[in-house]
Every structure is written in structure tokens, then in C-alpha cells.
Amino acid sequence: MLLVYPPVSRSPEPPIGLARLSGWLRSGGVEARCIDLNQEGLDYLLALSGSEEVGAPRSTDARGLRMATALRESRTYENFDRYSRAVGEVSKTMRELSSRAGAIVSLGDYRDPSLSPLRKSDLIRSAEGFEGNVFFPLFEKRLPPEIRRCASSGSETTIGISVCYLSQALSAFALCGYVRRAFSSSRIILGGGLITSWLACGQLEEDETFDGLVDALLPGPGEASLAAYLGLCEVRLDAAPVFEDFRELPYFAPSKILPYNFAYGCPWKRCSFCPEAAEGMPYISKDRGAAAREIRELAESESPALFHFTDNEVAPAYLRDLASSPPGAPWYGFARFSDFLLDSSACERLAASGCVMLQLGLESADQGVLEALGKGTRIEEIDRILKNLEAASIAVYLYVLFGTPAEDRDSALRTRDFIASRAQRIGFLNLALFNLPASGKEAGELETTDFYDGDLSLYSEFRHPKGWGRAEARAFLEKDFLSVPELRAIARRTPPVFTSNHAPFFLPRMGCGGDQRG
């Protein structure tokens, strides 16, 4: 089976979903090969600088290519201004090169002015016009030998395409169109986070084939549905991820990041704004002993400089295991403001285990808003946890959400003031405006309109019950929140484009963090 990760999304590390599926398939005796066309595609586009395929060489092309190399060098991360310029130059070069082919591509996005990934008809059009996709020459070069290699085993070739983000959708369907035309006997199946959401929210039916383009849509973690589809009976459910096919790829990071997940879904799943709650996805966790063994083995076999635990939340049980049995490399990931972190000694043990940063969802510092959102957290406990993490030298990447139905200007001001008064405890900020899940409970209680023009949109626009809509929240964020010097300084040192993926490299504990000018 051939597993493919299509362009475009941020690319600091291998795709954990494909690594998981590859390990699982191999444990059942199924030959599996992975291709990260996302990373290969970004490098392909940058390598076109000055080539005949895109026209005459330009000085900005050469500089963008040099800056792409710089994003893989530790010294770039010693100065935040130098790093930001590198990210900006690479994105600029990619936009210029892709625009000559009629698209707009950056380090984390793919847009086509004539096609929307939120319209099923446009996805089919992308497949029909696959030769117009910026990455088609790469598809045409890379896929045939891999597909023939799979076919040589004597079984029908199955190609699984993982579509995790909206920014991958148009290229994924162009890829489907090419495969269907060039290798008509191959089976094409689609999975990944975006496909799962479309199915769970009712935008797509389980038997959708996009006019015969694909053979099956497989939602969720993939193992169970893929086992049923392929007719596999005996496959290890505790198989470890396999990164063999990704080892030689030069990801955009100064040293090797290895992703790992302990579970699928969210163990809390009570936040009213969360897509996990709206979609009703189950929480499926890995045996703790097996997880500990896998991490130790991966640390030895892959020698990562940094583990990225990709769970929606690394549950307290796994945090305890990490604290008592260090993974063998520095690490970071999402966590809740849980009781475990209220224990200062627990935070110290986490730091000793290699934890350099935790991503934490504050959302709001107004207790009434937190209760309305179903966060299950209290402001005084959040305050204690921030103190504990600061004392343990664990950086905080804080997530804040403005414009929720329960918020108004006064509660937004309380959030601003809470964060500003604790600015020294917060390393980085993710500032977002609320999107209402179209299939969530709140959507049925509010006056809504279409958020995007398309039949595959996962979100709805709504009339805010307190007159605190997106326009008001955005204006507050720009004029009131970011006007505070302490908050503006945090926002300015948050890495552009790569955000939390690169944030650990600006921390002294990682050894390459230097001047972080605000």
C-alpha cells in the first residue's frame, strides 16, 4: 500500500498519521510505503528558482532558496529577527514562483483563485484539471515508480491519501485525478482529519466517491476502518509508528523533531467551541506501558533532538508517566490546566524529564466565560499553574480566544489584564477569533449564516448575542490588546507561520535560542 501526504501544510516534522499507519500495516505483514509530497513539494517549488519551468531567474528566487536552507540551520534561531526574515523571504519566493502557474502557495497554504476547497464541485474540477496544479510535475515524476513498485508485489495497488488540512484539499484531489487517469486500476482511498470532519459533520456521506474519483472515504484514526476495507484480520493494535521513509527528508527545522501521539481525540471533550465535541469523535488512548516502550525505542532508533507530542491534550496520566520515565529527549505538547500541574513538584519533575514547553488553552480569563465554554478550569488555579511552570523553567505557549458567544468587551478586558499582569510567565501567544462549529450545539441556539461560500464549510457565521462579533473582537485585539507593550512583545516573539512548532528552538534550554527581540 502506498500512503501519501499531499501539499501544502507546515512542514517541520514527518506526518505522524502516515508513520502510525505504516507501522500498523507492516505489523500485519502488509507492505507499506510512505511519501511526504508536502515536504518534497515545498522543496520542489523552491528548486524551480531560475529554472526554465517558471521563467527567467530573479534575485529574489536565489535569496528565497538560501533562506530555506537557513531555516534548517541552528544559527538562524540565535536571532529572532534573522529567523523572521528567513521565513518571510521563503514565503515571498514561493508566492512569486507559484503565481506564475496561477496559484498562491506559501509555507503553509495552497490557494487557487478559481477553485475553493470548500466546494465539492471545485474539488472535482481540481481533479479533472490536475495538470494545472503547481505540483503536477512532481506528482508525474514521483508517483509512477512507487505505484509500479507496489504493483510488482502482485496485489492490486491501493493508494491512501491523508488530507488533514483544508490547505491540502485542492492538491490532494489533483493527485487523485492524476492517479485515476494514469493508473486507472489502482484503488484510491482518502482519510485524515479533514475527511473525518466532513463525514462527522454530515457534509459528506460515507459512500461519497466524488463522481467515481475515489473508492472509499475512511474516517477516524484509520486502523479499524482500513482493516475492514483491506480485509485484514490479525494486525497489532499497539504497533509503533515507523519513520523509515521520512529519515532523509530535510524538514524545516534546525534539528530533528519527532512527532508522537498517545491517543486520538480529546479526553475532556466538553468545551462548547471544540470541533471534537461537535463531531462526537471518541477518545482512543494507547496502553501506557506500550507508549513508554515505544518512546524509549524511538529515542534510541531515531535520535530526535525534540519530541513533539501531538495529542489534542496529553492527558495527566501520560504526563505522570513522562515525569517518572523521561522520554530521552526534550519534548513539548498540549496540556490542560489540570490538577496535576497544581503540584509544583510535578512541574519540576516534568522539567527534569525534558519538558521545555507546554501549550495551554486559557481561552478567557473571565470565570463566567470559562464556565459557559465548559472549560472546567478556574482562574485562581490557572494562576497557580503559571507560577509553577515559571518556577520549573517550562515555557508556556498560551492560547486565547476572543469573540465567543459568552464574551463581551468587559470580559475581554479582564483577559487582557490577566495576561498582561503575568506576562513574564508567558513565552508565546496564539491569539484567535472564535469560529462557530456548524454542527455544534451552539449553532442551533444562535442566529447563523454561512461563514464561507461552499457546501463543505465546517463553520457558521452568527449574530453575537451581546453585539461582540468578529469585527468588534478583531478591533479589540488590534487596538486594545496588542497596544499593551508587554503583550505586544510576547506576540512579536511568537514565530511566524511555524508558531509552536518552532517556538522551542527559541528557548535557552534547547541550546540555540538567542536574541528574542520584541
C-alpha positions in Angstrom: 0.0 0.0 0.0 1.2 3.5 -0.8 0.5 6.2 1.7 0.7 9.8 0.5 0.8 13.1 2.4 -0.1 15.9 -0.1 0.9 19.5 -0.2 0.5 22.1 1.4 0.9 22.4 5.2 3.6 23.5 7.6 6.5 21.0 7.4 8.8 21.0 10.4 8.5 17.2 11.0 7.2 14.0 9.5 3.4 13.4 9.4 2.6 11.2 12.4 -0.6 9.8 10.8 1.3 8.2 8.0 4.0 6.9 10.3 1.3 5.3 12.5 -0.5 3.7 9.6 2.8 2.4 8.1 3.8 0.8 11.4 0.4 -0.7 11.8 0.2 -2.1 8.3 3.7 -3.6 8.5 2.8 -5.3 11.8 0.2 -7.2 9.8 2.5 -8.2 7.0 1.3 -5.6 4.5 4.0 -3.8 2.6 3.6 -0.1 3.1 5.5 2.8 1.6 5.1 6.5 2.6 5.7 9.6 0.5 5.7 13.0 2.1 4.8 15.0 -1.0 4.2 18.0 1.2 7.9 18.4 2.1 9.0 17.2 -1.3 6.6 19.6 -2.9 7.8 22.7 -1.0 11.4 21.8 -1.9 10.4 21.2 -5.5 8.8 24.6 -5.7 11.8 26.4 -4.2 14.2 24.5 -6.5 12.3 26.0 -9.5 14.1 29.3 -8.8 15.5 30.4 -12.1 14.6 27.2 -14.0 13.1 27.2 -17.4 9.8 25.8 -16.0 8.9 29.1 -14.4 10.8 31.6 -16.5 13.9 33.7 -16.1 15.9 33.7 -12.8 15.3 36.5 -10.4 17.4 37.6 -7.5 14.6 37.1 -5.0 14.4 33.5 -6.1 18.0 32.8 -5.2 17.6 34.6 -1.8 14.5 32.6 -1.0 16.3 29.4 -1.7 19.2 30.4 0.6 16.7 31.4 3.3 15.0 27.9 3.0 18.4 26.4 3.8 18.8 28.9 6.7 15.6 27.5 8.3 17.4 24.2 8.7 20.4 25.8 10.5 20.7 26.3 14.2 22.4 29.7 13.9 19.3 31.2 12.3 17.4 30.6 15.5 20.0 32.5 17.5 18.4 35.8 16.4 14.6 36.2 16.1 14.9 39.0 13.5 17.1 36.8 11.3 14.7 33.9 11.6 11.6 36.1 10.8 13.4 37.5 7.7 14.1 33.9 6.5 10.5 32.8 6.9 9.3 35.9 5.1 11.8 35.5 2.2 10.9 31.9 1.7 7.2 32.6 1.7 7.7 35.5 -0.7 9.7 33.3 -3.1 7.1 30.6 -3.0 4.3 33.0 -3.8 6.2 34.5 -6.7 7.0 31.1 -8.2 3.6 29.7 -7.8 1.8 32.8 -9.1 3.4 32.1 -12.5 1.4 28.9 -12.5 -1.8 30.6 -11.4 -1.8 29.6 -7.7 -0.7 31.2 -4.4 1.5 28.9 -2.4 3.2 29.7 0.9 4.9 27.6 3.6 1.5 26.6 5.0 -1.1 27.2 2.3 -2.2 26.5 -1.2 -4.8 28.7 -2.9 -6.2 28.8 -6.4 -8.2 31.9 -7.3 -10.6 29.9 -9.4 -11.2 27.0 -7.0 -12.5 26.6 -3.5 -11.6 23.6 -1.3 -15.0 24.2 0.4 -17.0 23.3 -2.7 -17.3 19.6 -3.7 -17.7 20.6 -7.4 -14.4 22.6 -7.2 -12.6 19.6 -5.7 -13.8 17.5 -8.7 -12.7 20.3 -11.0 -9.2 20.2 -9.4 -9.1 16.5 -10.1 -10.2 17.0 -13.7 -7.7 19.7 -14.3 -4.8 18.0 -12.4 -2.2 19.2 -14.9 -2.9 22.8 -13.8 -1.8 22.1 -10.2 1.5 23.7 -9.3 2.8 20.3 -8.1 1.7 18.2 -11.0 5.3 17.8 -12.5 6.3 16.4 -9.1 3.4 14.0 -9.0 4.2 12.8 -12.5 7.8 12.2 -11.5 7.5 10.6 -8.1 4.3 8.5 -8.2 4.8 6.2 -11.2 7.8 4.3 -9.9 6.3 4.0 -6.4 3.0 2.7 -7.8 4.7 0.2 -10.1 6.8 -0.9 -7.1 3.6 -1.6 -5.2 2.0 -3.4 -8.2 5.1 -5.6 -8.6 4.1 -7.4 -5.4 1.2 -8.9 -7.3 -1.7 -7.3 -5.5 -3.9 -4.5 -6.6 -2.3 -1.2 -5.7 -4.1 0.8 -3.0 -3.2 4.4 -2.6 -4.1 6.1 0.7 -4.1 9.9 0.7 -4.1 11.7 4.1 -5.9 15.0 3.9 -5.5 16.7 7.3 -5.9 20.4 6.5 -8.0 22.5 4.1 -4.8 23.8 2.6 -4.1 20.2 1.3 -7.5 19.6 -0.3 -7.0 21.0 -3.8 -3.7 19.3 -4.3 -5.0 16.1 -2.8 -7.8 16.0 -5.4 -5.4 16.9 -8.2 -3.3 14.0 -7.1 -6.4 11.8 -7.2 -7.2 13.0 -10.7 -3.7 12.2 -11.9 -3.7 8.7 -10.4 -7.2 7.9 -11.7 -6.1 8.9 -15.2 -2.6 7.3 -15.3 -3.3 4.2 -13.1 -6.9 3.5 -13.5 -6.8 0.1 -11.9 -5.4 1.5 -8.6 -7.7 1.9 -5.6 -7.8 5.4 -4.1 -8.9 5.9 -0.5 -9.0 9.2 1.4 -8.6 9.7 5.1 -7.2 12.2 7.6 -8.5 14.9 9.8 -10.4 17.0 7.2 -12.1 13.9 5.7 -13.1 12.8 9.2 -14.6 16.2 10.0 -16.5 16.4 6.7 -18.1 12.9 7.4 -18.7 13.5 11.1 -20.5 16.8 10.5 -22.6 15.5 7.6 -21.1 17.5 4.7 -20.2 14.2 3.1 -21.9 10.8 3.1 -20.0 7.6 3.9 -20.4 6.3 0.3 -19.3 9.6 -1.4 -17.0 8.8 -4.3 -16.7 12.3 -5.9 -18.2 11.1 -9.2 -16.1 7.9 -9.1 -12.8 9.6 -8.4 -12.2 7.8 -5.1 -13.1 4.3 -3.9 -13.6 5.0 -0.2 -13.5 7.6 2.5 -12.1 6.2 5.8 -12.6 8.5 8.8 -11.1 8.4 12.2 -7.7 7.1 13.3 -7.8 4.8 10.3 -6.7 1.4 11.6 -10.1 -0.1 12.2 -11.8 1.2 9.0 -8.7 0.4 6.9 -8.6 -3.1 8.4 -12.2 -3.7 7.3 -11.6 -2.2 3.9 -8.5 -4.3 3.2 -9.9 -7.4 4.8 -7.2 -7.7 7.4 -8.0 -9.8 10.5 -4.8 -10.0 12.6 -3.0 -6.7 12.9 -1.3 -5.5 16.1 -3.3 -2.7 17.6 -0.3 -1.5 19.6 2.1 -1.2 16.6 4.6 1.6 16.9 4.9 4.3 14.3 7.6 3.8 11.6 9.6 6.8 10.3 11.9 4.9 8.0 10.5 6.6 4.8 11.0 10.1 6.2 14.5 9.9 7.6 16.2 11.5 4.6 13.8 14.4 4.1 15.2 17.8 5.1 12.3 19.2 7.2 12.1 22.9 8.0 13.7 22.7 11.5 17.2 23.3 12.9 17.3 19.7 14.3 15.2 16.6 14.1 11.7 16.8 15.5 9.9 13.5 16.0 6.1 13.5 16.4 4.3 11.0 18.6 0.7 10.7 19.9 -0.5 8.9 23.0 -4.2 9.0 21.9 -6.7 10.1 19.3 -9.4 12.6 20.1 -9.7 14.7 23.3 -10.1 13.2 26.8 -12.0 16.3 28.1 -14.3 17.0 25.1 -16.6 19.3 27.0 -15.6 22.7 25.6 -18.6 24.1 23.7 -16.4 25.6 21.0 -14.4 22.5 20.2 -14.8 20.7 16.9 -14.1 17.4 18.7 -17.3 17.9 20.8 -19.3 18.9 17.7 -18.1 15.9 15.7 -18.6 13.4 18.5 -15.3 11.6 17.9 -14.3 9.0 20.6 -11.2 9.3 22.7 -9.0 6.3 21.9 -5.9 6.0 24.1 -2.8 3.9 23.9 -1.7 1.4 26.6 0.6 3.4 28.9 3.2 0.7 29.1 3.3 0.3 25.4 3.6 4.0 24.9 6.5 4.3 27.3 8.3 1.4 25.5 7.7 3.0 22.0 9.0 6.3 23.1 12.2 4.9 24.5 12.7 2.8 21.4 12.1 5.8 19.1 14.6 7.9 21.1 17.2 5.2 20.6 16.5 4.4 16.9 15.7 7.9 15.6 17.8 10.1 17.9 15.5 13.1 17.9 16.5 16.5 19.2 12.9 17.1 20.2 9.8 15.1 20.7 6.5 16.7 19.7 3.6 15.0 21.4 0.8 15.8 19.0 -2.3 14.9 21.2 -5.1 17.3 21.4 -4.2 17.0 25.1 -1.5 15.0 26.7 -3.7 13.5 29.5 -2.5 13.8 33.1 -1.8 10.0 33.2 0.7 10.3 30.4 2.2 13.4 32.0 2.8 11.4 35.1 4.5 8.7 33.1 6.7 11.2 31.3 7.7 12.8 34.6 8.6 9.4 36.1 10.2 7.9 32.9 11.8 10.6 30.8 11.5 10.0 27.0 15.2 10.5 26.3 15.0 13.9 24.5 13.5 17.3 25.2 9.7 17.5 24.5 6.6 19.7 24.3 2.9 19.3 23.7 -0.6 20.4 24.6 -2.0 20.0 28.1 -4.9 21.3 30.2 -4.7 23.4 33.3 -5.2 20.2 35.3 -4.9 19.3 38.9 -1.6 17.6 38.1 0.0 20.9 37.2 -1.2 22.4 40.5 1.6 20.4 42.2 4.8 22.4 41.9 6.9 19.3 42.4 5.1 17.6 39.5 6.1 20.5 37.3 9.7 20.2 38.4 9.6 16.5 37.6 8.2 17.4 34.1 11.0 19.8 33.6 13.6 17.2 34.7 12.1 14.8 32.2 12.8 17.2 29.3 9.6 19.2 29.1 10.7 22.5 27.6 7.2 23.9 26.7 3.5 23.3 27.3 0.8 24.6 25.1 -2.1 25.6 27.3 -5.6 26.8 26.3 -6.6 29.7 28.5 -9.2 31.0 26.0 -10.5 33.6 28.5 -9.6 34.9 32.0 -13.2 35.7 32.8 -14.6 32.9 35.1 -18.1 33.3 33.7 -16.9 32.9 30.1 -14.9 29.8 31.1 -17.9 28.2 32.7 -20.1 29.0 29.7 -17.4 27.4 27.4 -17.3 24.3 29.5 -13.5 24.6 30.1 -13.6 23.1 33.6 -10.9 25.5 34.8 -10.7 28.2 37.5 -8.8 31.4 37.2 -7.1 31.1 40.6 -5.8 27.6 39.7 -4.6 28.8 36.3 -2.7 31.5 38.1 -1.0 28.9 40.4 -0.1 26.7 37.4 1.5 29.6 35.6 3.6 30.2 38.7 4.6 26.6 39.0 5.6 26.4 35.3 7.7 29.6 35.6 9.5 28.2 38.7 10.2 25.0 36.8 11.5 26.8 33.7 8.8 25.3 31.5 7.8 27.8 28.8 4.1 28.5 28.3 2.6 28.8 24.8 -0.8 30.3 25.7 -3.9 30.1 23.5 -6.5 32.9 23.8 -9.9 33.0 22.1 -11.9 36.2 21.5 -15.5 36.6 20.4 -17.1 33.6 21.9 -20.9 33.9 22.5 -20.5 34.3 26.2 -17.8 37.1 25.9 -18.3 40.9 25.9 -15.9 43.8 26.0 -15.6 43.8 29.8 -14.7 40.1 29.9 -12.2 40.6 27.0 -10.6 43.4 29.1 -10.3 41.0 32.1 -8.5 38.6 29.8 -6.1 41.3 28.6 -5.3 42.5 32.1 -4.8 39.0 33.5 -2.3 38.1 30.8 -0.5 41.5 30.9 0.0 41.2 34.7 1.6 37.8 34.2 3.5 38.5 31.0 6.8 37.3 32.5 5.3 33.8 32.8 4.2 33.5 29.2 6.6 32.7 26.4 4.3 32.8 23.4 0.8 33.7 22.4 -1.8 32.3 20.0 -4.5 34.9 19.6 -7.6 33.7 17.7 -11.1 34.8 16.9 -13.9 32.3 17.6 -15.3 30.2 14.8 -18.7 28.6 15.5 -18.8 24.8 14.5 -21.7 24.4 12.1 -22.7 21.1 13.6 -22.2 22.1 17.2 -24.9 22.6 19.9 -24.5 26.3 20.0 -25.2 26.6 16.2 -28.8 25.6 17.0 -29.1 28.3 19.6 -27.9 31.2 17.7 -28.9 33.1 14.6 -26.5 31.9 11.9 -25.5 32.5 8.3 -22.9 30.8 6.1 -19.4 31.5 7.2 -17.9 30.5 3.8 -19.5 30.1 0.4 -19.3 26.4 0.0 -21.1 23.1 0.8 -18.2 21.7 2.8 -17.7 24.6 5.3 -17.3 23.4 8.9 -18.2 26.7 10.5 -21.1 29.2 10.6 -21.2 32.9 11.0 -23.5 34.0 13.8 -25.1 37.1 15.3 -23.4 37.6 18.6 -26.0 37.8 21.5 -24.0 40.6 23.1 -23.0 42.5 20.0 -19.4 41.3 20.3 -19.0 39.9 16.9 -15.8 39.2 14.9 -15.4 42.8 13.8 -15.6 44.1 17.3 -13.3 41.4 18.7 -10.8 41.9 15.9 -10.7 45.6 16.6 -10.3 45.0 20.3 -7.4 42.6 19.6 -5.6 45.1 17.4 -6.3 48.3 19.3 -6.7 47.3 23.0 -4.9 44.1 23.4 -1.8 44.5 21.3 -1.4 48.1 22.3 -0.2 46.9 25.7 3.7 46.9 25.4 4.1 43.6 27.4 1.5 41.8 25.3 2.9 43.2 22.0 6.3 42.0 23.0 5.1 38.4 23.5 3.1 38.4 20.2 6.2 39.7 18.3 8.4 36.9 19.6 5.9 34.2 18.6 7.4 32.5 15.5 5.5 33.4 12.3 4.0 30.6 10.2 5.5 27.8 12.2 4.3 29.1 15.5 4.5 26.4 18.2 6.5 24.0 16.0 9.5 26.3 16.1 8.9 28.0 19.5 11.0 25.5 21.5 14.1 26.4 19.5 14.0 30.0 20.9 14.3 28.7 24.4 17.6 28.6 26.2 17.0 25.0 27.3 17.1 23.9 23.7 20.6 25.4 23.2 20.0 27.6 20.1 17.6 30.2 21.4 19.3 33.6 21.5 18.2 37.2 20.9 14.3 37.3 21.0 13.7 41.0 20.4 10.2 42.2 21.0 
